[in-house]
Every structure is written in C-alpha cells, then in structure tokens.
Amino acid sequence: MAYEFIKVDREGPVTVITLNRPDVMNALHSPAHFELHEAFDAFAADPEQWVGIVTGAGERAFSAGNDLKHQAGGGKMGSPPSGFAGLTSRFDLAKPLIAAVNGVAMGGGFEIALACDIILAADTAVFALPEPKVGLAALAGGLHRLPRQIGLKRAMGMILTARRVSAAEGESLGFVNAVVPAADLMAETRRWAKLICECSPMSIRASKEAVMKGLDEPTLEAAISGQGKFPAVAALFRSEDLIEGPRAFAEKRAPQWKGR
C-alpha cells in the first residue's frame, strides 16, 4: 500500500522500512505509528520476507522520538496496540529486525532501536533517553529493554542523567553491535541481513523466539525445558528446512531454504 510517513522497500527476502519525516528528524506522530503498525503486520505475515531493516530518512536522524511539537500544537496523539512505531509492544514477531541507526536516536527513536534484535550505527549516531528533561519518562520499553541489554548500573547511568551517548560508547556499553562510517551504514546493514538470510529462516525464527521467551522464564532449567511449546520452535520441527539442511550438508551443496 501507499504510505505518507514511511517508505517500505522489498529487496528479495529483506524488507527495508524507512521512517520518512526528515523535516522533523523522523519524529513520529499518531498517523506514522499506525502506518508502521500496518507495515510491520505485513512484514510479519509475508512468508517471502525473512529479515527486516529499520532506518531513518536523511542524514541527521534515525528518529527523534515522539513529535512533541505536534503534541504541543494539539495534534491527535495515540498509538496502536503494537506500541510506539507499531513495534515496541510487538512481542510476537519471530522474524529478525536490524536497526540501521543513521543519526540521532532519541527517546522513542532509541526505543525503536532497542526493540530490534541488532543495532548497527553510523559513527555520527547519538543515543539518549532524554524524556526526564521534558517532564516525561521512556515508557515505550526503553526503561526495561536497556537494563536487560546492558545491565542495571550502566542503564541507570544513562536513564537517570538523560545524557547523550555516542555510537562508539554505545558499542562499548553493549547495545550497539557495530559502528561504521555513515556512508557505509546501509551496505553494512545489508551485509548483516545477507548473512542472516544464508541461514534457515525457520531456524532463525526458532532461535529468536527461544532466546526472547527463555529470558522470561525464572530459571535456566525452565527456559530449556519449555522450548518445545514455543510456536516458532514447533514450526521448525515441522518444516521442509529441517530436512533440507542436513541433506544439503550431506550432498556438499548450498541449502535451498523454503522458510516453511
């Protein structure tokens, strides 16, 4: 479908979703949230799409988060059940997402990146949860994802000061996977997506789901023993890919994944 505030491009099995409001540093308002909800729904439902990339239009920003000027001007607010950017409360997406952070990722913009599985950052990228500076709090997942991803003390050092963190420091803290020159960001992101696509998409979904759902279990034993009940894990064991992988290995050829 046609979108006004985002762009969606399909490159083989990879969907690239671009936040497309560069005039406001890709800050998001209610209509953008609902467009993103539809785009992520379509990505999740399309069996031919295996990996998603999320990035921002222009060179300045990935996303400046919530469009406060729109809000202050009385513009309609609200987001879909899937949360900020149609993503931060979407807990059933087994397909992997890569955030290609091309500039400022502030507030809700940082929360979008944290909701992705991999964060690749341009060397010009800057991250922060600055909500306390404007009387708000990062309640779209940032206050919970960041401590889980980098540990409590490191996260509180960012959260309670609302300070800005460079891409290089983000890599040191552990929430950024890799930092590259801005001009190389999308090429590097596509390289990571290609590496994922060389694996069975059924295996990738089962792996992501096992990790994420396992983290919700109280013990390691519970996480391991409960894997069989996870939908993507069960789907893997019913899949053609489960047969194709060992067969291709035995025949010394590249596997032809079906994703089913």
Buried (B, 14 or more C-beta within 10 A) or exposed (E): EEBEBBEBEEEEBBBBBBBBBBEBBBBBBBBBBBBBBBBBBBBBEEEEBBBBBBBBBBEBBBBBBBBBEBBEEEEEEEBBEBBBBBBBBBEEBBBBBBBBBBBBBBBBBBBBBBBBBBBBBBBBBBBBBBBEEEEBEBEBBBBBBBBEBBEEEBBEBBBEEBBBBBBEBBBBBEBBBBBBEBEEBBEBBBEBBBEBBEBBBBBBBBBBBBEBBBEEBEEEEEBEEBBEEBEBBBBBEEBBBBEBBEEBEEEEEEBEBBBE
